[in-house]
Amino acid sequence: MPDITKLKITASRDMAGKDSLGSIDAMINPAGYSTTYNADYRKSEEIGASETTQIFMGAGPSSLNLDLLVDGTGILPIPEGLTVTAYIKKLTDLVFTYHGPLHRPNFLMITWGGVLFNGMCSSLTTNYKLFNSDGTALRAEIKLSLLKSIDFSTKKKKAANQSPDMTHIRTVKAGDTLPAMVYRIYGDPSYYMEVARINGLNSVHDIRPGDQLYFPPLKKI
């Protein structure tokens, strides 16, 4: 029977994960997990408009939610031979405890099969379900929520081809608005009138899916 790969949580001082502070394995792999992706919008502010237009401002933080089980009844060994209480303490110290020298909790990397998630713990809830006759915990369910966070160098590389100092040609897709496209290129939707003028548009609404628009370097606007 092949070995089972356990979900692993690794903590580090830096977002790139180069300065590891330790790790912990799940006792039992979760039956599932959930991910959430968010986007930030603001409403258009036309005076007298009967309807509103949502202008895309940027991607909000994505999140990962895990349910972990730790059981001390002996059905399976707890990693490192820990008790339920000691396992929960180690997990809490690793993912959530505030560290004075760092001025924040640790950065975390979750690895399991095809799952790779980098971020920080936003909440940790422990529900104790079973106890020994002396009151010590024998079973607990742990709900762990993390917010995605990437290191600045990776973020910079991903954003390099979106630099406002470069010329861009973009194809309009269904649902695109000119202010939203301008924001994605320049980080500021207020340039949309100039982009409309440069592209010979009679109106900022005069774009259709498939149209190609020219976005000059920011310094030329």
N, C-alpha and C positions, 0 to 999 in steps of 0.2 A: 504494500500500500504506500503510495507516494506521501512524502511529508506535506503537511498542510502549512501554507504560507500564512503567517499571522500578520494582521494589521499592525503597523509600527508607527509610533509617534516619536519623532526626534526633535529635540529642542536645541536651539543655538542662539548665540549672542547676536549674530548678524542675519539679515534677511536672505543672504546668499547661501546660508547653511554651512559655511566653511569653518566656523568655530563652534563645534558641537559641545553641548553641555550634558548630554546623556539621552537615553531613549527608554521607551517602555513598550512592550508588546501587549496586544489585547489578549485576555485570557481565552475568550471565545470570539471568533470573528462575528461582526454584526450581520444580522439577517438582511439588512439593507441600510441605505443612507439616502439623504436628500440633499440636493443642491438648489440654490436660489440665485438668480441673476437679477440685478436691479439696474434701472436707468433713471437719470434725473432729468426732469423737464420743467420748463416754466411757461406760463401762459402768455400768449401775445397780448399786447396792451392797446389795440386799436380803439379809439374813442367811438362809441356808438355801435360797436359790432354786436350782432345778434348771436354770434357763435364765437367760440374761442379756438385758437390754434395752439397746439402744444409744440414748443420749440425744444428740440433735444439739446441738453446742456453737457451731457457726458455720461459715462458709465458709472453706476454706483457700485458699491462693494458687493461682490458675490460671496456666498456663504456655503458652508458645509455643515450638516447636522448628522451626528452619529449617536447611536444608542449602544452602549457597551454593558456587558454583564460580567460581574465577578462573583464567583461562587466558592465558598470555603467548606462545602459539605463533603468534599473528597471525590466527586465525580470526575474531576480533572484537576491536575496540579495547577496552582496559581504560579505565574511566572516568577522565577527567582526564589521560590519557596516562601513567598510573603503571605501574611494573613490578609484577610479582606481589608481590615483597617489600615494596615501598612501599605497595601497596594494603592488604596485610594489616596493616602497621604503622598505617596511618591508621584502619582499621576497629578495631583493638585499642585504639588511643588513644581513639577515640570512644566505644566501648561498654564497655570493661572497665578501663581504667587508673584507679587510685585517685588522686583529686585532693586534695591536702592541704587547701587552703582550704575545700573542700566537705565533707571528711571522708567521702567515699564516691565511687563511680563516678557517671557521668552518668545522668540519667533519659533514657529512650529512647521514641521513638514510631515504630512501624513502619506504613507506609502502602503499600498495593498493591491497586488495584482496590477491592473491598469490605472489605478487611482493614484494621482499625485496632486497634492494640494498644499500650497504654502500660505501660511497666514498666522493669525493670532487668535487666541481663545477669547470669545466674547461672553460666553457663559458656560458654567459647569454646574449641573444639578445632580445630586446623589439621592436616590430613593432607596432606603434600607428596607429589605423585604423579609428577612429571616434572621433569627437570633438564637444563640446558644442559651442554655439554661442560666448562665451567669451574665447574660445581657450583651455578650460580644457579638458583633455582626458576622453572619454566615453567608449572607447573599445581599447584593446591592445592584441596582440598575443605575447607570451613569449616562446622563444626557449631556453631550458635548457639542457646542456650537463654535464655529470658527469663521472669521472674516478673512477673505483673501487679501494678501499683501505680497508684492514682489519687490525685489531690491531695485535701487535706483539705476544701476548700470543696465539691468535687463530692461527696465522700463524705458530707458534712454534709447537702447537699441531698437526696441519695438516702435518707438515714436520717430526714429530717424527719418523714415520715408514719409513722415507727415509734417516735416519741418515747414513752418510758415515762410522760411527764407528760400524755399525752392519753388519752381514752377510746377503746377499740378494740372493735369487734365483728368476730369472725372466724368463718368457716365451716370446720368440720372437714373435712379432706380425707383420702382413703385414706392410711394410713401415719402420720398424725399421732398424736402422744402429747401429753398435757397438759403434761408437763414441757418438751417441745420447743417447744410453742406459747408457753408462758410465757417460755422463754428468748428466743425471737424478739422478744417484745414488751418485756420488761424487762431482757434481758441477764443474767438470773440465774434458773435453774430452780427455786430454793428456794421461790418464791412459789406453787408449784402447789397446795398444800393450801388456801391462802386463796382462790385462784381457783375451786377446786372447791366450796368452801363458799359463795362468793358466787353461783355458778351453780346451787346446789342439787343438786350431784352427790353420790350416795351413795358413790362410789368414784372415784379418779382415772382408773380404767380405763373409767368409765361414759360414754364418748363414742363417737359413731358418725359416719361420713361424712355430711355434710349438716346436722349439728347446728350451731347458732349459739351462740357463747360470748361472754360479756361480760368484758372486761378493763378494770377501772377505772384511773384515774390512779394511779401508784405511791404518791403521798402519801396516798391513801385506803385503801391496803391495811394 
